[in-house]
Amino acid sequence: MSQRNIKMILSYDGSRYHGWQRQKTGETIQQSLEERLRMILQEPVTIIASGRTDAGVHALGQVCHFRTSSRLAVDVIRNGLNALLPDDIFARDISEVEAEFHARYSAKGKLYEYRILNREDRDPFQRHHAWHIRTLLNTAEMANCLSMLAGTHDLSSFRSSGSGNTNPVRTIRRAEIGRGEAGLLRVMIEADGFLRHMVRNIVGTVVEAGLGRIDLSKFEAILVARDRRLAGLKAPPQGLFLVEVRY
Amino acid sequence: MSQRNIKMILSYDGSRYHGWQRQKTGETIQQSLEERLRMILQEPVTIIASGRTDAGVHALGQVCHFRTSSRLAVDVIRNGLNALLPDDIFARDISEVEAEFHARYSAKGKLYEYRILNREDRDPFQRHHAWHIRTLLNTAEMANCLSMLAGTHDLSSFRSSGSGNTNPVRTIRRAEIGRGEAGLLRVMIEADGFLRHMVRNIVGTVVEAGLGRIDLSKFEAILVARDRRLAGLKAPPQGLFLVEVRY
């Protein structure tokens, strides 16, 4: 009997997980999902995501797929899975897709949001969901840096090591900063693909500009240098949300 | 040397605490604060809050006071305390007040908010901060019930046992429901004082009306009966926020 290909759209709060990918120690999102699906489908499954999220990183719309011999209706799988999952992971949508669909290789682009709480007072309710920066940031300068990223670039300066030797050229379709309520800043970055820690490395460097430690020409010099050692520190994981994957 | 009277305004995420009040087992907000203040003030202190919050209940503006012989400036106390506190408790404001000020007895009123997530899908990011109800609630009917509460009433029907024999008459200044984004409902209740579990018992009963299990005349009958056994179940703690205490 041929296997069905199943696509899932997930939201999860990554706070208490050791990231997406299954590993020997520490609970992961992938493992949590695979264990429950195995119970429902009565067979082991391997889930492939659009990309791994790191420990502490969240998703509003992560996409993944798996293949199964089970004939269960997708609504039955969805309801069963959500009943078994812990309350920090939710399967928003489950559907059957053509055999060729691959969550990672079929992806045309992704949208990430990075939240910064920019005010004197910390907020107990956002402690796992934003990077708290007390010093008032120059958001106009940050917006200027971000707009420089739009287009196709070699983004080696914003790639963490350990990411293999994949092509470092990516096309950024959108890179902007918006102001929410009560000091919340949202950095939105949409691209055809992302290098390891790319959003967090970009945000860390753009924040340097917001603090006045580097100017626009220095930011441009970092971008064109293609040298990770020049960029700012990596922003912490808890502000990062994978919003959407586009196919 | 005379003791100073210090007032604090706090926000805290109550998720991982066994409520406000110091107790033998389990971490509490009071204990967490008293231990840090003792380090800063170099003397033991007893903190008195406007009222206790239960396990899992949150505060945006809890008020408390304590007396101390310390001469430290209030800004020094605030900065030291916030540096030592875990990130789910924050001292928003610390000020010196007249000797007569008492966080509980001087309070003229309080405002509570109760958050309900009323939609099919659960939200991993609100799991500790709203009551998830899947069935669509009739909010017009809920608003009608709430408006019936405005004024001065014997609220025994909404008081949990174990609250002693204090006078059950309270004046409710505001009782209404508002709609936020993405299925979030906010019940706001402001009164000169609250009986034990009063907001949660009211919300539990108003939700019964929203589900069509009781109508407006039944709600009125429950209110005037002054009998806790008639009211609905107590709403769970995680939706409740103490917003403000008025003096």
Interface residues (C-beta under 8 A of the other chain):
Chain A: S11 Y12 D13 H58 N82 D87 D88 I89 F90 R92 D121 R122 D123 P124 F125 R127 H129
Chain B: S11 Y12 D13 H58 N82 D87 D88 I89 F90 R92 D121 R122 D123 P124 F125 R127 H129
